[in-house]
Amino acid sequence: MARVLLGVSGGIAAYKACEICRLLVRGGHEVVPLLTPGAERFVTAETFRALARRPPGDDVYLHLTRADLLLVAPCTANTLAKLAHGLADNVLTEAALAHRGPILVAPAMNPRMWSHAATRANAETLRDRGVALVGPDEGETAEGELGVGRMSEPEDIVRAAEELLAGTGPLAGKRVLISAGGTREPIDAVRFVGNRSSGRMGVALAAEARRRGARVTLLGANLAVASPPGVELVETPSAAELEREALARGLESDVVIMAAAVADYRPAEALATKRPKDRAAWTVELEATTDVLAELGNARVPGQVLVGFAADQGQRGLERAREKLTSKRADLFVFNDVGREDIGFETLDNEVTLISGGGERTVAKAPKEEIASAILDEVERLLG
């Protein structure tokens, strides 16, 4: 849904950050915990890694990657001052300088520290830069004093985070329809004509579009990977079912990305029961399926961006993809060479050529998540 950098600084309220982490994960967000050395005196990094479901071999520079929100809770007076003055002496404050996006801070400190002129000036400096503050609340602090300084409750902090995320992202407010996977066309009750598409590329596109703020519907054709959190999944196992759902939902979408490998042919007649094996030859007559992308192109509405995929081979396949851009009235075609074994079907990586009316460019071999980001960068450009 969204990537959240969760900064935890050194205060007794650090234990409440565990609940914040849990609530964010339950809401479908990817959480990257960033603990200061002081925070680890209260709660271990292993605790947050488990709550965030982070893999053991995380990238050591993950705090410098692109994220949708930086949330600091609790934020001590010391960390508040560092954020205000641009200091970068730990992973949290380094991330704050590198982050480009909304920042939410939940202060937590002794009431006299919060009321000090220096702290109030630091808070005002952050507000002037567009940083959102939630709390602190009034109540009893850990040392037994009453006053304003207590960190807001985890539910209130997560609610504020969700409100910030709701209005962010370059695709906020856009409706994106994406197809993924490979259709299966029944021959009899147990056999089918299919292809090797796992749906990984389309799922990566759905996750990235959702991360950018879009409302995403995923037409899943026999996916071998899980649908991303926060995405509406509609099962479309056959070409006919994918056709029905794509045409029904396409007119309501700002962007349509047809990444699924839809069968070009299906058996003219499918047996209702399993055909028993014998020594006789079995001839299956195939008939053409509907060209869903062409139908979407003919019915497209003004301002809509239509993206097609061409899984083909070699230079001739690339030429066919160029021809399809015009014949199917698409804005963008994504060509990937399925003649190669290291990219395309059933692999983690891809390498594609993006073809549009403005020209062509090749996106070098990379994980499909990075390819998805490059494709959506082009979609954003086409949206204007």
C-alpha positions in Angstrom: 0.0 0.0 0.0 2.6 2.5 1.1 6.2 2.4 2.3 6.6 4.1 5.7 9.9 4.9 7.4 9.1 4.5 11.1 11.7 6.4 13.2 11.9 5.6 16.9 14.0 7.7 19.2 15.1 7.1 22.7 12.3 7.6 25.2 10.1 5.3 27.4 7.3 5.8 24.8 9.4 3.7 22.4 7.4 0.6 23.6 4.3 2.3 22.1 6.0 2.4 18.7 5.7 -1.4 18.6 1.9 -1.0 18.4 2.3 1.8 15.8 4.4 -0.6 13.7 1.8 -3.4 14.1 -1.1 -1.2 13.1 0.7 0.1 10.0 1.5 -3.5 8.9 -2.1 -4.6 9.6 -3.2 -1.7 7.4 -1.2 -3.2 4.5 1.8 -0.8 4.6 5.4 -1.8 4.2 7.2 -0.5 7.4 11.0 0.2 7.6 11.9 0.6 11.3 14.7 3.1 12.0 15.8 3.0 15.6 18.3 5.5 17.2 20.9 4.1 19.6 18.8 5.6 22.4 15.7 3.8 21.3 17.5 0.4 21.4 18.0 0.9 25.1 14.2 0.5 25.5 13.2 -1.9 22.7 15.4 -4.0 20.5 15.7 -3.6 16.7 14.8 -7.3 16.4 11.4 -6.6 18.0 10.6 -4.1 15.3 12.1 -6.2 12.5 9.7 -9.0 13.6 6.7 -6.8 13.8 7.5 -5.2 10.5 8.1 -8.6 8.9 11.4 -7.5 7.5 13.7 -10.1 5.9 16.9 -10.8 7.9 19.2 -9.5 5.1 17.7 -6.1 4.6 19.6 -3.5 2.5 21.8 -1.5 4.8 20.8 1.6 2.8 17.1 0.9 3.0 16.6 4.1 5.1 17.8 6.1 2.0 15.3 4.6 -0.4 12.2 6.3 -1.6 9.3 6.2 0.8 5.8 7.6 1.0 6.0 8.8 4.6 8.5 9.4 7.4 6.9 8.9 10.8 8.9 9.6 13.9 7.2 8.3 17.1 8.3 8.9 19.7 10.3 12.0 18.8 12.3 13.2 21.8 13.4 16.8 22.4 16.9 15.8 21.2 15.7 14.3 17.9 13.3 17.2 17.4 16.2 19.5 17.6 18.3 17.4 15.2 15.4 17.4 12.7 15.0 21.2 12.9 18.7 21.9 12.4 19.5 19.2 9.8 21.8 17.1 11.8 22.4 13.5 10.5 24.3 11.4 13.1 22.1 8.2 12.9 20.0 6.3 10.5 16.8 8.2 11.5 18.2 11.7 11.0 20.0 10.6 7.8 16.7 9.4 6.5 15.0 12.7 7.4 17.5 14.6 5.2 17.2 12.2 2.3 13.4 11.8 2.4 11.2 13.6 -0.2 7.7 13.4 1.0 5.4 14.0 4.0 6.8 13.8 7.5 4.8 13.2 10.6 6.3 13.7 14.1 4.9 12.6 17.4 6.8 14.4 20.2 7.2 12.8 23.6 9.1 14.4 26.4 8.9 15.9 29.9 6.3 18.7 30.0 9.0 21.3 31.0 11.1 20.2 28.1 8.2 20.6 25.7 7.4 24.1 27.0 11.0 25.3 26.8 11.4 28.1 24.2 14.1 26.2 22.3 11.9 23.2 21.9 8.9 25.3 20.8 11.1 27.1 18.3 12.3 23.8 16.9 8.7 22.6 16.6 7.7 25.8 14.8 10.7 25.5 12.4 9.5 22.0 11.4 5.9 23.2 11.0 7.2 26.0 8.7 8.8 23.4 6.5 5.5 21.5 6.2 6.2 18.8 8.8 3.0 17.6 10.5 3.0 17.2 14.3 0.6 15.0 16.2 0.4 15.7 19.9 1.9 15.8 22.5 -1.0 15.1 24.7 -1.7 16.2 28.2 -1.4 13.6 31.0 0.9 11.9 33.4 4.4 11.2 32.1 6.6 8.3 33.0 8.4 10.3 35.7 5.0 11.1 37.4 4.6 14.7 36.2 1.4 16.1 34.9 1.3 18.3 31.8 1.6 18.4 28.0 4.4 16.1 26.8 2.9 12.6 26.7 3.0 11.0 23.2 -0.3 10.6 21.5 -1.9 7.2 21.5 -0.8 4.8 18.7 -4.3 4.7 17.1 -4.3 8.5 16.8 -0.8 8.6 15.3 -1.7 5.9 12.7 -4.9 7.8 11.9 -2.9 10.9 11.3 -0.5 8.9 9.1 -3.3 7.5 7.0 -4.7 11.0 6.5 -1.4 12.2 5.2 -1.0 9.2 2.9 -4.5 9.5 1.5 -3.7 12.8 -0.2 -0.2 12.0 -1.4 1.4 10.5 -4.4 1.5 11.5 -8.1 -1.4 9.2 -8.9 -3.6 10.2 -6.0 -7.3 10.3 -7.1 -6.6 8.2 -10.3 -8.3 4.9 -11.0 -5.9 2.4 -12.4 -7.0 -1.0 -14.0 -4.2 -3.6 -14.4 -4.4 -7.1 -15.7 -1.8 -9.7 -14.7 -1.0 -13.4 -15.1 -1.9 -15.9 -17.9 -5.4 -17.1 -18.9 -6.2 -20.7 -19.1 -8.7 -22.0 -21.7 -10.4 -25.3 -20.8 -10.0 -28.4 -23.1 -11.9 -30.7 -20.8 -12.8 -30.7 -17.1 -9.1 -30.9 -16.0 -6.9 -29.9 -19.0 -6.4 -26.4 -20.4 -4.4 -24.4 -23.0 -2.3 -21.8 -21.1 1.0 -20.0 -20.9 3.9 -19.5 -18.5 3.1 -16.0 -17.2 3.2 -15.9 -13.4 1.7 -12.4 -13.1 4.7 -11.0 -11.2 5.1 -8.1 -13.6 1.5 -7.0 -13.4 1.4 -7.4 -9.6 4.6 -5.3 -9.4 2.7 -2.6 -11.4 -0.3 -2.8 -9.2 1.8 -2.4 -6.0 3.7 0.6 -7.5 0.5 2.3 -8.7 -1.0 1.8 -5.2 2.2 3.2 -3.6 1.8 6.3 -5.8 -1.7 6.9 -4.4 -3.9 5.3 -7.1 -7.1 3.3 -6.6 -6.0 0.1 -8.2 -8.1 -2.8 -9.5 -6.1 -5.9 -10.5 -7.6 -8.5 -12.9 -5.7 -11.6 -11.8 -5.5 -14.5 -14.3 -4.1 -17.5 -12.3 -1.6 -15.5 -10.4 1.4 -17.4 -9.0 2.2 -14.5 -6.6 0.1 -12.8 -4.0 -1.9 -9.6 -4.8 -0.6 -6.5 -3.1 -2.3 -5.1 0.0 -4.8 -2.3 -0.7 -5.5 -3.5 -4.2 -8.9 -4.8 -5.3 -8.4 -8.2 -6.8 -10.9 -9.6 -9.4 -10.2 -13.2 -10.5 -10.3 -13.6 -14.3 -9.0 -17.1 -15.0 -10.0 -17.3 -18.7 -9.8 -14.9 -21.6 -13.6 -14.6 -21.7 -13.8 -13.6 -18.0 -10.9 -11.1 -18.4 -12.6 -9.6 -21.5 -15.8 -9.2 -19.5 -14.2 -7.5 -16.5 -11.8 -5.3 -18.5 -14.5 -3.9 -20.8 -16.9 -3.4 -17.8 -14.3 -1.5 -15.8 -12.1 0.1 -18.5 -14.4 3.0 -19.2 -14.3 4.1 -15.5 -10.5 4.0 -15.3 -8.0 6.8 -15.9 -5.2 4.3 -16.7 -5.6 0.8 -18.1 -2.5 -1.4 -18.2 -3.0 -4.8 -19.9 0.0 -6.7 -18.6 -1.7 -10.2 -18.6 -0.8 -12.8 -21.2 -4.3 -13.3 -22.6 -4.7 -16.4 -24.8 -4.9 -15.6 -28.5 -6.8 -18.9 -29.1 -9.1 -21.2 -27.1 -10.6 -24.6 -27.8 -13.7 -24.3 -30.0 -15.5 -26.8 -27.8 -14.5 -27.8 -24.2 -15.6 -31.2 -22.9 -17.6 -31.1 -19.7 -15.9 -34.1 -18.3 -12.3 -35.5 -18.4 -11.4 -37.2 -21.6 -9.9 -40.6 -20.6 -6.5 -41.4 -22.1 -6.4 -44.0 -24.9 -4.2 -44.7 -28.0 -6.3 -42.6 -30.3 -5.1 -39.2 -31.6 -6.9 -36.2 -30.1 -7.4 -33.2 -32.4 -8.4 -30.0 -30.7 -9.7 -27.2 -32.9 -8.8 -23.7 -31.7 -10.7 -20.5 -32.3 -9.5 -16.9 -31.9 -10.3 -15.0 -28.7 -11.4 -11.4 -28.6 -8.6 -8.8 -28.8 -9.4 -7.1 -25.5 -6.8 -4.4 -25.9 -8.1 -3.4 -29.3 -11.7 -3.3 -27.9 -10.5 -1.1 -25.1 -8.7 1.2 -27.6 -11.9 1.5 -29.7 -14.0 2.3 -26.6 -11.5 4.6 -24.8 -12.6 7.8 -23.2 -10.8 11.2 -23.6 -7.8 11.7 -21.3 -7.4 8.0 -20.6 -4.0 6.4 -20.8 -4.0 2.9 -22.4 -0.9 0.6 -22.0 -0.4 -2.7 -23.8 2.3 -5.4 -23.4 3.9 -7.3 -26.2 5.6 -10.6 -25.1 7.4 -11.5 -28.3 10.8 -12.5 -29.7 13.7 -10.6 -31.2 13.7 -7.7 -33.7 10.6 -8.9 -35.5 8.7 -9.0 -32.3 9.8 -5.4 -31.5 8.6 -4.3 -34.9 5.2 -6.0 -34.3 5.0 -4.1 -31.0 5.5 -0.8 -32.8 2.7 -1.7 -35.2 0.4 -2.6 -32.4 0.8 0.9 -30.8 -1.1 2.3 -33.7 -3.4 -0.5 -34.6 -4.7 -0.9 -31.1 -4.9 2.9 -30.4 -2.7 2.6 -27.3 -0.5 5.3 -25.8 2.3 3.1 -24.7 3.5 -0.4 -25.5 5.9 -2.4 -23.4 7.9 -5.0 -25.3 9.8 -7.7 -23.5 11.7 -10.4 -25.4 10.4 -13.8 -24.1 13.0 -15.5 -26.3 15.5 -14.8 -23.5 15.6 -17.1 -20.5 16.9 -14.5 -18.0 13.9 -12.2 -18.3 10.2 -12.3 -18.9 8.1 -15.3 -17.9 8.7 -17.0 -14.6 11.7 -14.8 -13.7 12.3 -12.1 -11.1 13.9 -9.7 -13.6 12.8 -8.1 -16.8 14.2 -5.8 -19.6 11.7 -3.9 -21.7 11.5 -1.4 -24.5 8.9 1.4 -23.9 7.3 2.5 -27.2 5.1 5.6 -27.4 4.3 8.3 -29.9 7.2 10.3 -28.3 9.8 7.7 -29.2 11.4 4.6 -27.6 13.7 3.8 -24.8 15.0 0.6 -23.3 14.9 0.0 -19.6 17.9 -2.2 -18.8 17.6 -5.5 -17.0 16.4 -5.0 -13.4 14.0 -6.5 -10.9 10.4 -6.3 -12.0 9.6 -3.8 -9.2 12.1 -1.4 -10.8 10.7 -2.0 -14.3 7.2 -1.3 -12.9 8.4 2.1 -11.6 9.9 3.0 -15.0 6.7 2.1 -16.7 4.6 4.2 -14.3 7.0 7.1 -14.7 6.1 7.0 -18.4 2.4 6.7 -17.6 2.6 9.8 -15.4 4.3 11.7 -18.2 1.4 10.7 -20.6 -1.1 11.8 -18.0 0.6 15.2 -18.1 
